[in-house]
Amino acid sequence: MSFTYKPSRIRRARKHGFRGRMATRSGRALINRRRAKGRKSLSA
């Protein structure tokens, strides 16, 4: 039996990082929501 979660920093950054968010319309909307709420950290 193998582990289901195999962490990769590159894959995480591409999916959840700032540039990954800015790449799609919904990602940009998400960043804007977090900005409007006043989050200190916008993305991982």
PQR file with spaces between the fields and no chain letter, atoms N, CA, C, O and H, PARSE charges and radii, in Angstrom:
ATOM       1  N    MET     1       0.839   -1.183    0.000 -0.4000 1.5000
ATOM       2  CA   MET     1       0.000    0.000    0.000 -0.0000 2.0000
ATOM       3  C    MET     1       0.885    1.249    0.000  0.5500 1.7000
ATOM       4  O    MET     1       1.827    1.359    0.785 -0.5500 1.4000
ATOM       5  N    SER     2       0.565    2.180   -0.890 -0.4000 1.5000
ATOM       6  CA   SER     2       1.384    3.389   -0.984 -0.0000 2.0000
ATOM       7  C    SER     2       0.625    4.585   -0.438  0.5500 1.7000
ATOM       8  O    SER     2      -0.595    4.558   -0.277 -0.5500 1.4000
ATOM       9  H    SER     2      -0.200    2.090   -1.528  0.4000 1.0000
ATOM      10  N    PHE     3       1.378    5.625   -0.161 -0.4000 1.5000
ATOM      11  CA   PHE     3       0.770    6.850    0.348 -0.0000 2.0000
ATOM      12  C    PHE     3      -0.013    7.537   -0.763  0.5500 1.7000
ATOM      13  O    PHE     3       0.374    7.484   -1.930 -0.5500 1.4000
ATOM      14  H    PHE     3       2.369    5.647   -0.292  0.4000 1.0000
ATOM      15  N    THR     4      -1.112    8.179   -0.395 -0.4000 1.5000
ATOM      16  CA   THR     4      -1.933    8.853   -1.406 -0.0000 2.0000
ATOM      17  C    THR     4      -1.448   10.273   -1.640  0.5500 1.7000
ATOM      18  O    THR     4      -1.653   10.829   -2.719 -0.5500 1.4000
ATOM      19  H    THR     4      -1.427    8.221    0.554  0.4000 1.0000
ATOM      20  N    TYR     5      -0.803   10.868   -0.635 -0.4000 1.5000
ATOM      21  CA   TYR     5      -0.317   12.239   -0.767 -0.0000 2.0000
ATOM      22  C    TYR     5       1.202   12.230   -0.896  0.5500 1.7000
ATOM      23  O    TYR     5       1.919   11.885    0.043 -0.5500 1.4000
ATOM      24  H    TYR     5      -0.636   10.416    0.242  0.4000 1.0000
ATOM      25  N    LYS     6       1.675   12.616   -2.080 -0.4000 1.5000
ATOM      26  CA   LYS     6       3.115   12.677   -2.298 -0.0000 2.0000
ATOM      27  C    LYS     6       3.497   14.119   -2.594  0.5500 1.7000
ATOM      28  O    LYS     6       3.457   14.542   -3.749 -0.5500 1.4000
ATOM      29  H    LYS     6       1.092   12.896   -2.843  0.4000 1.0000
ATOM      30  N    PRO     7       3.868   14.878   -1.570 -0.5600 1.5000
ATOM      31  CA   PRO     7       4.068   16.306   -1.725  0.2800 2.0000
ATOM      32  C    PRO     7       5.160   16.663   -2.729  0.5500 1.7000
ATOM      33  O    PRO     7       6.231   16.057   -2.757 -0.5500 1.4000
ATOM      34  N    SER     8       4.854   17.662   -3.548 -0.4000 1.5000
ATOM      35  CA   SER     8       5.831   18.220   -4.474 -0.0000 2.0000
ATOM      36  C    SER     8       5.679   19.733   -4.404  0.5500 1.7000
ATOM      37  O    SER     8       4.598   20.265   -4.654 -0.5500 1.4000
ATOM      38  H    SER     8       3.984   18.154   -3.524  0.4000 1.0000
ATOM      39  N    ARG     9       6.757   20.419   -4.067 -0.4000 1.5000
ATOM      40  CA   ARG     9       6.682   21.878   -3.918 -0.0000 2.0000
ATOM      41  C    ARG     9       6.370   22.561   -5.232  0.5500 1.7000
ATOM      42  O    ARG     9       5.656   23.563   -5.262 -0.5500 1.4000
ATOM      43  H    ARG     9       7.635   19.986   -3.864  0.4000 1.0000
ATOM      44  N    ILE    10       6.902   22.025   -6.321 -0.4000 1.5000
ATOM      45  CA   ILE    10       6.662   22.629   -7.641 -0.0000 2.0000
ATOM      46  C    ILE    10       5.193   22.502   -8.019  0.5500 1.7000
ATOM      47  O    ILE    10       4.571   23.474   -8.446 -0.5500 1.4000
ATOM      48  H    ILE    10       7.483   21.211   -6.296  0.4000 1.0000
ATOM      49  N    ARG    11       4.630   21.283   -7.859 -0.4000 1.5000
ATOM      50  CA   ARG    11       3.224   21.072   -8.214 -0.0000 2.0000
ATOM      51  C    ARG    11       2.304   21.936   -7.356  0.5500 1.7000
ATOM      52  O    ARG    11       1.308   22.475   -7.838 -0.5500 1.4000
ATOM      53  H    ARG    11       5.135   20.493   -7.512  0.4000 1.0000
ATOM      54  N    ARG    12       2.658   22.060   -6.070 -0.4000 1.5000
ATOM      55  CA   ARG    12       1.860   22.887   -5.162 -0.0000 2.0000
ATOM      56  C    ARG    12       1.899   24.344   -5.592  0.5500 1.7000
ATOM      57  O    ARG    12       0.867   25.014   -5.628 -0.5500 1.4000
ATOM      58  H    ARG    12       3.468   21.622   -5.678  0.4000 1.0000
ATOM      59  N    ALA    13       3.093   24.836   -5.918 -0.4000 1.5000
ATOM      60  CA   ALA    13       3.248   26.235   -6.311 -0.0000 2.0000
ATOM      61  C    ALA    13       2.503   26.528   -7.606  0.5500 1.7000
ATOM      62  O    ALA    13       1.903   27.593   -7.752 -0.5500 1.4000
ATOM      63  H    ALA    13       3.931   24.291   -5.888  0.4000 1.0000
ATOM      64  N    ARG    14       2.539   25.590   -8.544 -0.4000 1.5000
ATOM      65  CA   ARG    14       1.871   25.815   -9.830 -0.0000 2.0000
ATOM      66  C    ARG    14       0.357   25.833   -9.687  0.5500 1.7000
ATOM      67  O    ARG    14      -0.337   26.540  -10.418 -0.5500 1.4000
ATOM      68  H    ARG    14       3.027   24.725   -8.426  0.4000 1.0000
ATOM      69  N    LYS    15      -0.139   25.066   -8.759 -0.4000 1.5000
ATOM      70  CA   LYS    15      -1.589   24.999   -8.585 -0.0000 2.0000
ATOM      71  C    LYS    15      -2.099   26.091   -7.655  0.5500 1.7000
ATOM      72  O    LYS    15      -3.134   26.703   -7.921 -0.5500 1.4000
ATOM      73  H    LYS    15       0.425   24.492   -8.165  0.4000 1.0000
ATOM      74  N    HIS    16      -1.372   26.339   -6.559 -0.4000 1.5000
ATOM      75  CA   HIS    16      -1.877   27.221   -5.510 -0.0000 2.0000
ATOM      76  C    HIS    16      -1.105   28.524   -5.378  0.5500 1.7000
ATOM      77  O    HIS    16      -1.485   29.392   -4.592 -0.5500 1.4000
ATOM      78  H    HIS    16      -0.532   25.843   -6.343  0.4000 1.0000
ATOM      79  N    GLY    17      -0.027   28.669   -6.139 -0.4000 1.5000
ATOM      80  CA   GLY    17       0.798   29.874   -6.042 -0.0000 2.0000
ATOM      81  C    GLY    17       0.142   31.071   -6.710  0.5500 1.7000
ATOM      82  O    GLY    17      -0.889   30.953   -7.372 -0.5500 1.4000
ATOM      83  H    GLY    17       0.281   27.964   -6.777  0.4000 1.0000
ATOM      84  N    PHE    18       0.771   32.230   -6.517 -0.4000 1.5000
ATOM      85  CA   PHE    18       0.197   33.476   -7.024 -0.0000 2.0000
ATOM      86  C    PHE    18       0.072   33.467   -8.547  0.5500 1.7000
ATOM      87  O    PHE    18      -0.974   33.832   -9.083 -0.5500 1.4000
ATOM      88  H    PHE    18       1.609   32.325   -5.979  0.4000 1.0000
ATOM      89  N    ARG    19       1.123   33.055   -9.242 -0.4000 1.5000
ATOM      90  CA   ARG    19       1.096   33.071  -10.707 -0.0000 2.0000
ATOM      91  C    ARG    19       0.115   32.043  -11.257  0.5500 1.7000
ATOM      92  O    ARG    19      -0.475   32.250  -12.318 -0.5500 1.4000
ATOM      93  H    ARG    19       1.973   32.759   -8.807  0.4000 1.0000
ATOM      94  N    GLY    20      -0.059   30.943  -10.544 -0.4000 1.5000
ATOM      95  CA   GLY    20      -1.045   29.945  -10.936 -0.0000 2.0000
ATOM      96  C    GLY    20      -2.456   30.482  -10.808  0.5500 1.7000
ATOM      97  O    GLY    20      -3.324   30.184  -11.629 -0.5500 1.4000
ATOM      98  H    GLY    20       0.421   30.775   -9.683  0.4000 1.0000
ATOM      99  N    ARG    21      -2.681   31.282   -9.765 -0.4000 1.5000
ATOM     100  CA   ARG    21      -4.002   31.891   -9.568 -0.0000 2.0000
ATOM     101  C    ARG    21      -4.274   32.935  -10.647  0.5500 1.7000
ATOM     102  O    ARG    21      -5.378   33.005  -11.188 -0.5500 1.4000
ATOM     103  H    ARG    21      -1.976   31.524   -9.098  0.4000 1.0000
ATOM     104  N    MET    22      -3.266   33.741  -10.954 -0.4000 1.5000
ATOM     105  CA   MET    22      -3.442   34.829  -11.905 -0.0000 2.0000
ATOM     106  C    MET    22      -3.634   34.318  -13.342  0.5500 1.7000
ATOM     107  O    MET    22      -4.040   35.076  -14.224 -0.5500 1.4000
ATOM     108  H    MET    22      -2.369   33.684  -10.514  0.4000 1.0000
ATOM     109  N    ALA    23      -3.347   33.062  -13.564 -0.4000 1.5000
ATOM     110  CA   ALA    23      -3.419   32.498  -14.916 -0.0000 2.0000
ATOM     111  C    ALA    23      -4.858   32.281  -15.385  0.5500 1.7000
ATOM     112  O    ALA    23      -5.119   32.253  -16.588 -0.5500 1.4000
ATOM     113  H    ALA    23      -3.018   32.446  -12.847  0.4000 1.0000
ATOM     114  N    THR    24      -5.801   32.127  -14.436 -0.4000 1.5000
ATOM     115  CA   THR    24      -7.185   31.878  -14.826 -0.0000 2.0000
ATOM     116  C    THR    24      -8.101   32.982  -14.301  0.5500 1.7000
ATOM     117  O    THR    24      -7.784   33.677  -13.336 -0.5500 1.4000
ATOM     118  H    THR    24      -5.589   32.151  -13.459  0.4000 1.0000
ATOM     119  N    ARG    25      -9.227   33.117  -14.957 -0.4000 1.5000
ATOM     120  CA   ARG    25     -10.201   34.151  -14.578 -0.0000 2.0000
ATOM     121  C    ARG    25     -10.706   33.921  -13.158  0.5500 1.7000
ATOM     122  O    ARG    25     -10.787   34.858  -12.363 -0.5500 1.4000
ATOM     123  H    ARG    25      -9.485   32.553  -15.741  0.4000 1.0000
ATOM     124  N    SER    26     -11.044   32.677  -12.844 -0.4000 1.5000
ATOM     125  CA   SER    26     -11.564   32.373  -11.503 -0.0000 2.0000
ATOM     126  C    SER    26     -10.482   32.554  -10.445  0.5500 1.7000
ATOM     127  O    SER    26     -10.766   32.933   -9.309 -0.5500 1.4000
ATOM     128  H    SER    26     -10.978   31.916  -13.489  0.4000 1.0000
ATOM     129  N    GLY    27      -9.241   32.280  -10.831 -0.4000 1.5000
ATOM     130  CA   GLY    27      -8.124   32.489   -9.905 -0.0000 2.0000
ATOM     131  C    GLY    27      -7.942   33.958   -9.586  0.5500 1.7000
ATOM     132  O    GLY    27      -7.683   34.325   -8.440 -0.5500 1.4000
ATOM     133  H    GLY    27      -9.010   31.972  -11.754  0.4000 1.0000
ATOM     134  N    ARG    28      -8.078   34.807  -10.611 -0.4000 1.5000
ATOM     135  CA   ARG    28      -7.957   36.251  -10.395 -0.0000 2.0000
ATOM     136  C    ARG    28      -9.085   36.741   -9.502  0.5500 1.7000
ATOM     137  O    ARG    28      -8.885   37.606   -8.649 -0.5500 1.4000
ATOM     138  H    ARG    28      -8.288   34.509  -11.542  0.4000 1.0000
ATOM     139  N    ALA    29     -10.283   36.178   -9.707 -0.4000 1.5000
ATOM     140  CA   ALA    29     -11.438   36.551   -8.871 -0.0000 2.0000
ATOM     141  C    ALA    29     -11.154   36.173   -7.414  0.5500 1.7000
ATOM     142  O    ALA    29     -11.497   36.919   -6.497 -0.5500 1.4000
ATOM     143  H    ALA    29     -10.446   35.476  -10.401  0.4000 1.0000
ATOM     144  N    LEU    30     -10.537   35.031   -7.211 -0.4000 1.5000
ATOM     145  CA   LEU    30     -10.211   34.563   -5.875 -0.0000 2.0000
ATOM     146  C    LEU    30      -9.225   35.516   -5.193  0.5500 1.7000
ATOM     147  O    LEU    30      -9.393   35.865   -4.025 -0.5500 1.4000
ATOM     148  H    LEU    30     -10.258   34.426   -7.957  0.4000 1.0000
ATOM     149  N    ILE    31      -8.195   35.932   -5.939 -0.4000 1.5000
ATOM     150  CA   ILE    31      -7.212   36.891   -5.408 -0.0000 2.0000
ATOM     151  C    ILE    31      -7.914   38.196   -5.035  0.5500 1.7000
ATOM     152  O    ILE    31      -7.638   38.779   -3.986 -0.5500 1.4000
ATOM     153  H    ILE    31      -8.059   35.649   -6.888  0.4000 1.0000
ATOM     154  N    ASN    32      -8.822   38.648   -5.900 -0.4000 1.5000
ATOM     155  CA   ASN    32      -9.547   39.888   -5.623 -0.0000 2.0000
ATOM     156  C    ASN    32     -10.428   39.766   -4.375  0.5500 1.7000
ATOM     157  O    ASN    32     -10.523   40.705   -3.586 -0.5500 1.4000
ATOM     158  H    ASN    32      -9.046   38.174   -6.752  0.4000 1.0000
ATOM     159  N    ARG    33     -11.068   38.610   -4.201 -0.4000 1.5000
ATOM     160  CA   ARG    33     -11.871   38.371   -2.997 -0.0000 2.0000
ATOM     161  C    ARG    33     -11.003   38.476   -1.753  0.5500 1.7000
ATOM     162  O    ARG    33     -11.393   39.100   -0.765 -0.5500 1.4000
ATOM     163  H    ARG    33     -10.991   37.846   -4.843  0.4000 1.0000
ATOM     164  N    ARG    34      -9.825   37.865   -1.804 -0.4000 1.5000
ATOM     165  CA   ARG    34      -8.934   37.876   -0.645 -0.0000 2.0000
ATOM     166  C    ARG    34      -8.394   39.278   -0.375  0.5500 1.7000
ATOM     167  O    ARG    34      -8.181   39.663    0.774 -0.5500 1.4000
ATOM     168  H    ARG    34      -9.508   37.359   -2.606  0.4000 1.0000
ATOM     169  N    ARG    35      -8.174   40.043   -1.463 -0.4000 1.5000
ATOM     170  CA   ARG    35      -7.737   41.435   -1.300 -0.0000 2.0000
ATOM     171  C    ARG    35      -8.837   42.259   -0.639  0.5500 1.7000
ATOM     172  O    ARG    35      -8.570   43.057    0.259 -0.5500 1.4000
ATOM     173  H    ARG    35      -8.347   39.730   -2.397  0.4000 1.0000
ATOM     174  N    ALA    36     -10.076   42.060   -1.091 -0.4000 1.5000
ATOM     175  CA   ALA    36     -11.214   42.816   -0.561 -0.0000 2.0000
ATOM     176  C    ALA    36     -11.418   42.503    0.926  0.5500 1.7000
ATOM     177  O    ALA    36     -11.808   43.368    1.709 -0.5500 1.4000
ATOM     178  H    ALA    36     -10.293   41.411   -1.820  0.4000 1.0000
ATOM     179  N    LYS    37     -11.147   41.261    1.291 -0.4000 1.5000
ATOM     180  CA   LYS    37     -11.325   40.851    2.676 -0.0000 2.0000
ATOM     181  C    LYS    37     -10.177   41.360    3.555  0.5500 1.7000
ATOM     182  O    LYS    37     -10.303   41.448    4.776 -0.5500 1.4000
ATOM     183  H    LYS    37     -10.830   40.558    0.654  0.4000 1.0000
ATOM     184  N    GLY    38      -9.053   41.694    2.903 -0.4000 1.5000
ATOM     185  CA   GLY    38      -7.911   42.228    3.632 -0.0000 2.0000
ATOM     186  C    GLY    38      -6.972   41.153    4.137  0.5500 1.7000
ATOM     187  O    GLY    38      -6.339   41.317    5.180 -0.5500 1.4000
ATOM     188  H    GLY    38      -8.951   41.623    1.911  0.4000 1.0000
ATOM     189  N    ARG    39      -6.877   40.067    3.416 -0.4000 1.5000
ATOM     190  CA   ARG    39      -5.975   38.981    3.824 -0.0000 2.0000
ATOM     191  C    ARG    39      -4.523   39.435    3.761  0.5500 1.7000
ATOM     192  O    ARG    39      -4.121   40.162    2.852 -0.5500 1.4000
ATOM     193  H    ARG    39      -7.391   39.934    2.569  0.4000 1.0000
ATOM     194  N    LYS    40      -3.744   38.992    4.747 -0.4000 1.5000
ATOM     195  CA   LYS    40      -2.310   39.308    4.759 -0.0000 2.0000
ATOM     196  C    LYS    40      -1.632   38.497    3.659  0.5500 1.7000
ATOM     197  O    LYS    40      -0.795   39.012    2.917 -0.5500 1.4000
ATOM     198  H    LYS    40      -4.070   38.401    5.485  0.4000 1.0000
ATOM     199  N    SER    41      -2.007   37.219    3.566 -0.4000 1.5000
ATOM     200  CA   SER    41      -1.452   36.336    2.531 -0.0000 2.0000
ATOM     201  C    SER    41      -2.512   36.055    1.483  0.5500 1.7000
ATOM     202  O    SER    41      -3.598   35.575    1.809 -0.5500 1.4000
ATOM     203  H    SER    41      -2.687   36.802    4.169  0.4000 1.0000
ATOM     204  N    LEU    42      -2.205   36.351    0.216 -0.4000 1.5000
ATOM     205  CA   LEU    42      -3.184   36.164   -0.854 -0.0000 2.0000
ATOM     206  C    LEU    42      -3.180   34.742   -1.397  0.5500 1.7000
ATOM     207  O    LEU    42      -4.225   34.203   -1.763 -0.5500 1.4000
ATOM     208  H    LEU    42      -1.323   36.741   -0.049  0.4000 1.0000
ATOM     209  N    SER    43      -1.990   34.137   -1.446 -0.4000 1.5000
ATOM     210  CA   SER    43      -1.881   32.773   -1.972 -0.0000 2.0000
ATOM     211  C    SER    43      -0.711   32.067   -1.300  0.5500 1.7000
ATOM     212  O    SER    43       0.134   32.694   -0.661 -0.5500 1.4000
ATOM     213  H    SER    43      -1.141   34.575   -1.148  0.4000 1.0000
ATOM     214  N    ALA    44      -0.684   30.741   -1.460 -0.4000 1.5000
ATOM     215  CA   ALA    44       0.356   29.947   -0.831 -0.0000 2.0000
ATOM     216  C    ALA    44       1.729   30.168   -1.441  0.5500 1.7000
ATOM     217  O    ALA    44       2.704   29.557   -1.003 -0.5500 1.4000
ATOM     218  H    ALA    44      -1.370   30.232   -1.979  0.4000 1.0000
